[in-house]
Amino acid sequence: KNHLYLLDDFTVVHNTSLIAILAIFRFFNLFGEVINLSGNSKDQATFAHYDLIKKIILNTPSLAKTPGLVVKEKYIALFKGQSDPVCQIKAIPTSTGLLPGTTCAVFTELHKLEDREFFVDLWTSTRATPNAMVLVDTTVAPKGHIVHSLWETYKKGEDSYLFFHHYQDQIFNPETTPAQLASFKRHMLEQEYNKYFRNRWEDAEGSVFTAKEIRKINYGGVAV
């Protein structure tokens, strides 16, 4: 089966690390892996996932010493012989089109999606590929956005190929201290802080007042 996994979290480092580890597991344990890392730009994919994957591999002796391993600036591969790659990891640009044979596709910051066609191309590149998956990390997004639509689908249990893990009002990154959160709260607008640190769906619109607050407003008047 092919699956789409969305990890929705304001502590991006936590889920970025989890996705990196899943990609590394597939790379070193499965055969014929083609892992494509992407985002709203190639640089974003590189900074978010590729650099982290490369750092983990090079700083883990048991992985770094793997026979046939080649680690380059934008490309990681396991080779059988000199010119026969068995598994590959690469950061790709946003104008690639379909990528047949993709076994694992990664997309970061889906809530800021700028090119829906590119994401759909990436997603559908895994079709007809056994055990393929798409891994996404994102912040919450407003109604009508693909992130919110996928969340609604997952909650209803309508798609057995979809997994969505949503965090709200939880901090998992040990580097995020209470003092740092207090500082952000002092200097950010309330709706900005709520969106990026509380990660609630009602804050995704970015409005000064949430939809819930607006519904609480009642108007009264008299005719004269």
Order of alpha helices (4+ residues) and beta strands (2+ residues): beta-alpha-beta-alpha-alpha-alpha-beta-beta-beta-beta-alpha-beta-alpha-beta-alpha-alpha-alpha
